[in-house]
Amino acid sequence: MNYQHILVALELTEDNKKLIDKAVSMAKTFNADVSFVHVAGAVGEIYSELIDIQENPDKKPLNQYSNDLLHEFQKYAKQEYPDFAVKHFWVGTGNLSNKLKKMIEHNKYDLLICGHHHDFWSGIVSYSRDLINKSPVDILVVPIKS
């Protein structure tokens, strides 16, 4: 399969760097675009639409702490891969898997990359499982050791 546009689902943790590295490596192999998405599920559905914070840098869809972390991931990608541009960085609230299904289809993403923690809580509550059950495209689940 030759992927054209890779979507990376990010959390608010430093573990995202591993996902960003994996996405850029694959994108270079396939000459594909990369976009990021973060959906804050813990705050409910405050915004019905996802906001592209690269296109609209003045919009602050989450609290200051979360917005600052998301901007750090943008900086990391630019610093580590100066010759590679992230196409979009979508941010919103609500249920991740429900939001992504529509978004993937609308934007024609063909690979979704997400992380999965190997810890006690992830064995009980797994966001990856819900994504796998609802995703209309291939998914690469990257193991993240806790």
Sequence and secondary structure as in RCSB ss.txt:
>XXXX:A:sequence
MNYQHILVALELTEDNKKLIDKAVSMAKTFNADVSFVHVAGAVGEIYSELIDIQENPDKKPLNQYSNDLLHEFQK
YAKQEYPDFAVKHFWVGTGNLSNKLKKMIEHNKYDLLICGHHHDFWSGIVSYSRDLINKSPVDILVVPIKS
>XXXX:A:secstr
   SEEEEE  SSTTHHHHHHHHHHHHHHHT EEEEEEEE TT  S SS EETTT TT   S HHHHHHHHHHHH
HHHHH TT     EEEEES HHHHHHHHHHHHT  EEEEEEEESHHHHHS HHHHHHHH SSEEEEEEEE 
